[in-house]
Amino acid sequence: MPALICGSLAYDTIMVFEDRFRNHILPDKVHMLNVSFFAPAMRREFGGCAGNIAYNLKLLGDEPVPMATVGQDFAPYRAHFQALDIRLDQVRELSDYYTAQAFITTDLDDNQITAFHPGAMMLSHHNQVREVEGIDFGIVAPDSHDGMIQHAEQFAEKAIPFIFDPGQAMPLFNSPQFRHFIELADYVTVNDYESELLQERTGWRLSEMAQRVKAVIVTHGGKGSHIHTREGTIEIPPAKAAAVVDPTGCGDAYRAGLIYGLTRDLDLATTGRIASMMGALKIAHAGTQNQKFTLDELRGHFREHYGYEF
């Protein structure tokens, strides 16, 4: 069942600061911040929200269709996805730009500081959801301002159910625009911090948002997640990870699990647990697209952890 994954394809340069940010940032001096973090460990990974979600969906045997704009340096990423047999027909290459780049520094508490160069992503509105045939479901993940608005409106125009996932794009939108997204979407997913910000920006409590969509999903890291619906709140217990190695991309893995369950009409409690298990399997590996498992292996982990099968 093809799902259209609107969002960024990016290169992630990930550095590890072998200490804690809080030990080096003086709260009363943030107005004159000038700090450097020595990060001896560094690696470059394939990333971007659309890329990470598509990668995880492919692990589940689905047919993800990433939609993104990329630049002149996309060749290694293209070869990577071609080797995985992930469709690239909705990826537009722009020769005058670089592919989006994220520079991420993680400390020992798994806090992250990220600098992001959008590059070709800023022209994602050149891609038209209305022109894509054979799509049954979609997600509007972090992307350019104009692209996210346009893609959400075109999903709604075509009556294709979709998830609104503002993520790192939260600063791009004002209060009326956030309310517009929620009115268009079928599902909203945010982490706990984004949840607080979204409530502040819209003036709607989670229970009020849940009256406008089928579900509002809020993740709480290692504490699990909550699915808010018109009928009430479903608590999703966390899935235990074999190891906690790298949190980068866990949210995207979680969203891939949501898409898998929602496109199969699984109940929300099971869908949330699949998503949680996806995040747990991802966090045990460095990078965003290095975990490898089959759907049968996921089913085995799920059965062992939650005591039933899906």
C-alpha positions as CSV (number, residue, x, y, z in Angstrom):
1,M,0.0,0.0,0.0
2,P,2.0,3.1,-1.2
3,A,2.3,5.9,1.2
4,L,3.6,9.3,0.1
5,I,6.2,10.6,2.5
6,C,6.5,14.4,2.1
7,G,9.6,15.8,3.9
8,S,13.3,16.3,3.7
9,L,16.1,14.1,2.3
10,A,19.3,15.3,4.0
11,Y,22.8,14.4,4.9
12,D,23.3,14.2,8.7
13,T,26.8,15.0,10.1
14,I,26.6,13.6,13.7
15,M,29.1,14.5,16.3
16,V,29.3,13.3,19.9
17,F,30.3,15.6,22.7
18,E,31.6,13.4,25.5
19,D,30.2,15.5,28.3
20,R,27.0,17.3,29.1
21,F,25.9,20.6,27.6
22,R,24.6,21.7,31.0
23,N,28.1,21.6,32.4
24,H,29.3,24.2,29.9
25,I,26.3,26.6,29.4
26,L,25.7,29.2,32.0
27,P,22.0,29.9,32.3
28,D,22.5,33.5,33.2
29,K,24.8,34.1,30.3
30,V,22.7,32.7,27.4
31,H,22.2,36.3,26.1
32,M,26.0,36.4,25.3
33,L,26.5,32.7,24.4
34,N,29.9,31.8,22.9
35,V,30.7,28.2,23.5
36,S,32.5,25.4,21.6
37,F,32.0,21.7,22.1
38,F,35.0,19.4,21.4
39,A,33.5,16.4,19.5
40,P,36.2,13.8,18.6
41,A,33.6,11.3,17.2
42,M,31.9,12.2,13.9
43,R,30.1,10.3,11.1
44,R,28.0,11.2,8.1
45,E,24.7,9.5,7.6
46,F,21.8,9.5,5.2
47,G,18.9,11.3,6.9
48,G,16.1,13.7,6.6
49,C,12.6,12.9,7.8
50,A,11.3,11.6,4.5
51,G,14.3,9.5,4.0
52,N,14.3,8.0,7.5
53,I,10.5,7.3,7.4
54,A,10.8,5.7,4.0
55,Y,13.8,3.6,5.1
56,N,11.9,2.2,8.1
57,L,8.7,1.5,6.1
58,K,10.8,-0.4,3.6
59,L,12.1,-2.6,6.5
60,L,8.4,-3.4,7.2
61,G,7.9,-4.5,3.6
62,D,5.9,-1.5,2.6
63,E,6.2,0.7,-0.6
64,P,7.2,4.2,0.6
65,V,7.3,7.0,-1.9
66,P,9.5,9.8,-0.6
67,M,8.7,13.3,-2.0
68,A,11.5,15.8,-1.7
69,T,13.7,18.3,-3.5
70,V,17.5,17.5,-3.4
71,G,20.7,19.1,-4.8
72,Q,23.7,18.5,-6.9
73,D,25.3,16.3,-4.3
74,F,22.5,13.7,-4.1
75,A,24.3,10.9,-6.0
76,P,25.4,8.9,-2.9
77,Y,21.9,9.1,-1.4
78,R,20.4,8.1,-4.7
79,A,22.6,5.0,-4.9
80,H,21.7,4.1,-1.3
81,F,18.0,4.1,-2.0
82,Q,18.3,2.4,-5.3
83,A,20.1,-0.4,-3.6
84,L,17.2,-0.7,-1.2
85,D,14.7,-0.5,-4.1
86,I,13.0,2.6,-2.7
87,R,11.2,4.7,-5.3
88,L,12.7,8.0,-6.3
89,D,10.2,9.1,-9.0
90,Q,8.9,11.9,-6.7
91,V,12.4,13.2,-5.8
92,R,13.3,16.3,-7.7
93,E,17.0,17.1,-8.2
94,L,18.0,20.8,-8.5
95,S,21.5,21.3,-9.9
96,D,22.0,24.8,-8.4
97,Y,21.5,23.8,-4.8
98,Y,23.0,21.4,-2.2
99,T,20.9,18.7,-0.6
100,A,19.8,19.7,2.9
101,Q,22.4,19.2,5.5
102,A,22.0,18.7,9.3
103,F,24.9,19.1,11.7
104,I,24.0,17.4,15.0
105,T,25.9,17.4,18.2
106,T,24.7,15.0,20.9
107,D,25.8,15.0,24.5
108,L,26.0,12.2,27.1
109,D,22.4,12.9,28.2
110,D,21.2,12.4,24.6
111,N,20.4,16.1,24.3
112,Q,21.0,17.5,20.8
113,I,22.0,20.8,19.3
114,T,21.4,20.9,15.5
115,A,22.3,23.4,12.8
116,F,20.4,22.9,9.6
117,H,21.1,24.1,6.0
118,P,17.9,23.6,4.0
119,G,19.4,23.9,0.5
120,A,17.1,22.4,-2.2
121,M,14.5,21.6,0.4
122,M,13.4,25.3,0.3
123,L,11.9,24.6,-3.1
124,S,9.8,21.5,-2.0
125,H,6.7,23.3,-3.1
126,H,7.7,22.5,-6.7
127,N,6.5,19.0,-5.9
128,Q,2.7,18.5,-6.3
129,V,0.9,15.9,-4.3
130,R,-2.1,16.3,-6.6
131,E,-0.1,14.9,-9.5
132,V,0.8,11.6,-7.8
133,E,-1.4,8.6,-8.6
134,G,-2.0,5.4,-6.6
135,I,-1.4,6.9,-3.1
136,D,-3.6,5.7,-0.3
137,F,-2.0,7.5,2.7
138,G,0.5,10.3,3.4
139,I,2.5,12.3,5.9
140,V,3.5,15.9,5.9
141,A,6.8,15.8,7.8
142,P,9.3,18.7,8.4
143,D,10.1,20.4,5.1
144,S,9.9,24.0,3.7
145,H,7.2,26.4,4.9
146,D,5.4,26.6,1.5
147,G,5.9,22.9,0.7
148,M,4.3,21.7,3.9
149,I,1.2,24.0,3.5
150,Q,0.8,23.1,-0.1
151,H,1.2,19.3,0.5
152,A,-1.3,19.3,3.4
153,E,-3.9,21.2,1.3
154,Q,-3.4,18.9,-1.7
155,F,-3.7,15.7,0.5
156,A,-7.0,17.1,1.8
157,E,-8.1,18.1,-1.7
158,K,-7.6,14.5,-2.9
159,A,-9.2,13.1,0.2
160,I,-6.1,11.2,1.0
161,P,-5.7,10.6,4.8
162,F,-2.5,12.0,6.2
163,I,-0.4,12.7,9.3
164,F,0.7,16.2,10.2
165,D,4.1,16.0,11.8
166,P,5.5,19.5,12.4
167,G,8.7,18.4,14.2
168,Q,11.7,20.7,13.6
169,A,9.5,22.9,11.4
170,M,7.6,24.3,14.4
171,P,9.2,27.7,14.2
172,L,8.1,28.2,10.6
173,F,4.4,28.6,11.3
174,N,2.1,31.0,13.1
175,S,-1.0,30.2,15.1
176,P,-3.6,30.4,12.2
177,Q,-1.4,28.2,10.1
178,F,-1.1,25.5,12.8
179,R,-4.9,25.5,13.3
180,H,-5.2,25.2,9.5
181,F,-2.9,22.2,9.4
182,I,-4.9,20.5,12.2
183,E,-8.2,21.1,10.5
184,L,-6.9,19.5,7.3
185,A,-5.1,16.5,8.8
186,D,-6.4,13.1,9.9
187,Y,-3.7,12.6,12.5
188,V,-1.2,14.8,14.3
189,T,2.0,13.5,15.9
190,V,4.5,15.5,18.1
191,N,6.9,14.9,20.9
192,D,6.2,16.2,24.4
193,Y,8.0,19.5,23.9
194,E,6.3,20.1,20.6
195,S,3.0,19.2,22.1
196,E,3.3,22.0,24.7
197,L,4.3,24.5,22.0
198,L,1.5,23.4,19.6
199,Q,-1.0,23.9,22.4
200,E,0.4,27.3,23.1
201,R,0.4,28.3,19.5
202,T,-3.1,27.1,18.6
203,G,-4.8,27.9,21.9
204,W,-6.2,24.4,21.8
205,R,-5.7,21.7,24.5
206,L,-4.8,18.2,23.3
207,S,-8.4,17.2,24.0
208,E,-9.7,20.0,21.8
209,M,-7.3,19.0,19.0
210,A,-8.5,15.4,19.3
211,Q,-12.0,16.6,18.5
212,R,-10.7,17.8,15.1
213,V,-8.7,14.8,14.0
214,K,-8.9,11.0,14.4
215,A,-5.9,11.0,16.9
216,V,-3.2,13.2,18.3
217,I,-0.1,11.2,19.1
218,V,2.4,12.5,21.7
219,T,5.7,10.7,22.3
220,H,7.5,11.0,25.6
221,G,10.9,9.4,24.8
222,G,11.7,6.5,27.1
223,K,8.4,7.0,29.0
224,G,6.3,5.8,26.1
225,S,3.6,7.7,24.3
226,H,-0.1,8.8,24.5
227,I,-2.7,8.6,21.8
228,H,-5.5,11.2,22.3
229,T,-8.8,10.6,20.6
230,R,-12.4,11.9,20.9
231,E,-13.1,8.9,23.2
232,G,-10.1,9.4,25.5
233,T,-6.4,8.8,25.9
234,I,-4.6,5.5,25.1
235,E,-1.4,5.0,27.0
236,I,1.3,3.3,25.0
237,P,4.0,1.7,27.2
238,P,7.6,2.1,26.1
239,A,9.3,-0.8,24.3
240,K,12.6,-1.8,25.9
241,A,15.6,-1.2,23.8
242,A,18.5,-3.7,23.7
243,A,20.8,-0.7,24.0
244,V,20.5,3.0,24.0
245,V,23.1,4.1,21.4
246,D,21.7,7.0,19.4
247,P,18.3,8.8,19.7
248,T,18.7,10.4,16.3
249,G,15.9,9.3,14.0
250,C,13.8,7.5,16.6
251,G,10.9,9.8,16.0
252,D,11.0,9.0,12.3
253,A,11.1,5.2,13.0
254,Y,8.1,5.7,15.3
255,R,6.2,7.5,12.6
256,A,6.9,4.7,10.1
257,G,5.3,2.3,12.7
258,L,2.3,4.6,12.8
259,I,1.9,4.6,9.1
260,Y,2.2,0.8,9.0
261,G,-0.6,0.3,11.5
262,L,-2.9,3.0,10.2
263,T,-2.7,1.8,6.6
264,R,-3.8,-1.6,7.8
265,D,-6.6,-0.4,10.0
266,L,-5.0,-1.9,13.1
267,D,-6.4,-0.6,16.4
268,L,-4.7,2.5,17.8
269,A,-3.3,0.7,20.8
270,T,-1.5,-1.9,18.6
271,T,-0.4,0.8,16.1
272,G,1.2,2.7,18.9
273,R,3.0,-0.3,20.2
274,I,4.3,-1.1,16.8
275,A,5.6,2.5,16.5
276,S,7.2,2.2,20.0
277,M,8.9,-1.0,19.0
278,M,10.3,0.6,15.9
279,G,11.8,3.4,17.9
280,A,13.3,0.9,20.3
281,L,14.9,-1.1,17.5
282,K,16.3,2.1,16.0
283,I,17.8,3.6,19.2
284,A,20.0,0.5,19.6
285,H,22.0,1.6,16.4
286,A,24.0,4.6,15.6
287,G,22.7,6.8,12.8
288,T,19.2,6.9,11.3
289,Q,19.3,4.2,8.6
290,N,21.6,1.5,9.9
291,Q,19.2,-0.7,11.8
292,K,18.2,-3.9,9.9
293,F,15.4,-6.3,10.7
294,T,12.6,-8.1,8.9
295,L,8.9,-7.8,9.5
296,D,8.9,-11.3,11.0
297,E,11.7,-10.3,13.4
298,L,9.7,-7.2,14.4
299,R,6.7,-9.4,15.0
300,G,8.8,-11.6,17.3
301,H,10.0,-8.7,19.3
302,F,6.5,-7.4,19.6
303,R,5.1,-10.7,20.7
304,E,7.9,-11.1,23.3
305,H,7.5,-7.6,24.7
306,Y,3.7,-7.1,24.6
307,G,2.4,-10.6,24.9
308,Y,0.3,-10.8,21.7
309,E,0.6,-10.8,17.9
310,F,-0.5,-8.2,15.3
